Amino acid sequence: MELVNIGRIVNTHGIKGELRILSDFRYKDKVFVKGVKLYVGKKKEEFIINTYRHHKVFDMVTFEGYNNINDVLYLKGLNAYVDIDSIDLGNEIYAEKLIGYEAYFEGNKIGTITEVLNEPASFVIRVNEKILIPYVDNFIDKIEDNKVYFKNIGGLI
């Protein structure tokens, strides 16, 4: 199980146990679904999403078995996590899993992926603290055996 932070519970909403989550997680449509398990706080207390709706900049959820503000008030200010292995991303690889992979271009190793930035347009992969490459199909040839093979990045290096 690999837990990843999907956002922070910033407040409650109403009196029926609804929570406001502030999240910039890229796979919200896969996570904020009825029946998905979220883990909250340092102790990773397990909750199951009962309802979801989007309101302004917030992702609003209720949890199964919790229908009163007093039952969920203690969650305010805590981070929420999801087991990324339980989310179906199809053929897509969760970008943060690429950290530590070796990076190759034209058969030559150009370094190791040290960070994945979550930018509005796409993820951006940082190689050796110096090279930034957008994580889009135009620049990814293939990913296999803990190696990422890039293409069309001659001007980026």
N, C-alpha and C positions, 0 to 999 in steps of 0.2 A: 504494500500500500504506500503510495507516494502522495502526501498531502500538499496541495498548493493553495496559497492565499488567494481568495477570490474577492475580498473586500472587507469592509469594516461595518459593523452594525452601529449606526450613528444615533439612532433614536427609535422610539416606539411611535405608532401612529394609531390614534383612536384608542378604544378601550377593549377591543376584542383580540389583543395579542399580536397585532400586525407589527412587523419590524421594518425599519428603513435601512437598507444596505447601500452604502456608497461603493461602487465597484467600477473598475475600468477593465475587468477581465474580458479577454477577447472572445471567449466561448460561452457567453451568457446564455445564448439560446439552447445550449446543451446542458447547462448546469441548473438554471432556474426553471425546473420542470417538476411537476407533482411527482413525488416518490423518490426524488434524488436525496441522498444523505449528505448533510453538511456537518462539519465538525467545528465547534465554536470554542474559542478561548485557548488558554495554555494547556488545559486538561483535555482538549479536543472532545468535549461533550457532544454526543451524537444526536442529531435532530433530522427528521424527515420532512421535506417540504410538502405542505398541504395545498397552499395556494400561492400564486405569483401574479403580480401585475407591475407594470412600469408606471411611475408617477414622477413627473418632472425629471430630476437627475437621479432619482432613487430607484432601486429595485426593491419592491415591497413583497415580503413573504410572511406567511404564517406557517407554523409547524404543527404536525399532527399531535393531537392531545393537549395543545396549548391554545386556549381561547379566551384568556383574560390577561389584561395588561400586567397585573401583579405577578403572573407566572413567568413572564419573559423580561421584566424590567432589569433584572440582574445581568442580562446579556448586552445591555447598552455599553458601547465603547470597546467591545471585544472583536477580534478578527474572526472571519469565517473562512473555512477551508473545505476543499473537496478532494476526494481521492481521484486523481487524474486518470488512473487506470480504469476507473468505473465509468468514465465518460466515453461515449462512442464518437471519435473524431473522424471516422471513415478512414481514408487513406492518408490523411494529414497526420504529421508527427507533431506532438506538442513541442513548440519551439524551444522552451526552456530545457528540454531533455538533451538538446544539442550541446550544452555546455560541457566542455571537456573533449568533444569530438575533434579529430584532426581535420584540418581544412586543406583541400588540394585544388590547384588550378593548373590546367594543361599538364597533368602528370606530376607536378612538383608540389611538395608540401609547402604551404605558405604560412603554416602556424597551427595554433590550437584555438578553438572557440572559447573565449573567456567570459562572454556576457551576451545576453539577448535582451535588447531594448524593445519595449512595447510602445511603439510610436503610432500616432493616429492612422497613418496610411498603411503601414505594415510593420511587421517585426523587423528589427535591424540586428544583424549578427556582428559582434565585435570579435575580430581575430587579432590576437597578440596585442591588445590595447591600442593598436594603431589603425587597423583596417576595418572599415564599416561597410557591410554588404547588406542590401535589402533582402529579406527572406521572402522572395517571390519566385514563381516558376521560371521567369526569364533568366534568373541567375543560378538556379539549382539544377545541376545535371542529374545527380543521383545521391542518395543517402544509403549507405550500407556499411556494415562492420565497424560502427563507430567512426565513420569517415564521411565527410561531406565533400562532394565534388562539385565545384563551381564552374560556370561557363559565362562567357560574355562579360567578364569583369576586368578586362585588361586596363581600362582607364581608371578603375577604382584602386588599383594597387600602386 
